[in-house]
């Protein structure tokens, strides 16, 4: 049997119940602006590398 660690919400750091998905948690718990701010903060941290020819 494969062990799956519990999922933690990257916004509020709540550990989700085993029967909940991150998607359901984000939709039910967080506003669109909270999710958008998190996504944009993550994309600002990613360094874009050019693709070699």
C-alpha positions in Angstrom: 0.0 0.0 0.0 1.4 3.4 -1.0 1.5 6.1 1.6 0.3 9.5 0.5 1.2 12.4 2.8 -1.5 14.8 3.7 -2.0 17.8 1.5 -1.2 21.3 2.9 -2.8 24.4 1.5 0.0 26.7 0.2 -2.1 29.8 1.1 -3.3 29.1 4.7 -1.1 26.1 5.6 -4.1 24.1 6.8 -3.5 20.3 6.5 -6.5 19.0 4.5 -8.5 16.0 5.6 -7.6 12.9 3.6 -11.0 12.9 1.7 -10.6 16.6 0.5 -8.8 17.8 -2.5 -6.7 21.0 -2.7 -9.0 22.2 -5.5 -12.1 21.8 -3.4 -10.4 23.6 -0.4 -9.3 26.5 -2.6 -12.7 27.0 -4.1 -14.6 26.7 -0.8 -12.2 28.5 1.5 -10.3 31.2 -0.4 -11.4 34.1 -2.5 -10.4 34.5 -6.1 -8.1 37.4 -5.2 -6.3 35.3 -2.5 -5.6 32.5 -5.0 -4.6 35.1 -7.7 -2.2 36.8 -5.3 -0.6 33.4 -4.4 -0.2 32.4 -8.1 1.3 35.7 -9.1 3.7 35.7 -6.1 4.9 32.3 -7.2 5.3 33.3 -10.8 7.4 36.4 -9.7 9.8 34.0 -7.9 10.3 31.8 -10.9 13.3 32.8 -13.0 12.6 32.5 -16.7 15.4 30.8 -18.6 15.6 31.2 -22.4 15.3 28.0 -24.4 18.5 27.1 -26.2 18.3 26.7 -30.0 
